[in-house]
Amino acid sequence: MAVVITVDIVKSGKFPALLSLLNFIAVLAIWYVFLFSVQCDCASVFESAKQDAIYALTPSTPGSIFFIGTLVSAAASLISTILFLVRKPRLAIGVVALNTLSTLFLFDFALVVLTGLPLLLGRQVWKR
């Protein structure tokens, strides 16, 4: 009985959506740590975070491609979550696949695996 419930949850797209949402939260955690872990004493917390975000997203700054990539990855994860929930699994799997390929060049292997986890369930989602 438990296997049937699990398979139904996977086929409905809720579990892949949850995995995509988990990736969205993980990528946002990168930004949270970057923006709020260290602040200068001369400014408020939010003013310091705003200045850090502006600096990180300036294209001439070294390493800005990483932070721009994290925002693109977060947006792709959120879009794939929504697509799984509105029952557009083929489009969602395509978004997850492109997101996973792009994260190969930006992130640690663990985050790449987390990004690609919905692809492991793609066969069950694709069949419905």
Buried (B, 14 or more C-beta within 10 A) or exposed (E): EEEEEEEEBBBBBEBBBBBBBBBBEBBBEBBEEBBEEEBEEEEEEEEBBEBBBEEBEEEEEEEBEBBBBBBBBBBBBBBBBBBBBEEBBEEBBBBBBEBBEBBEEBBEEEBBBBBBBBBEBBEBBEEE
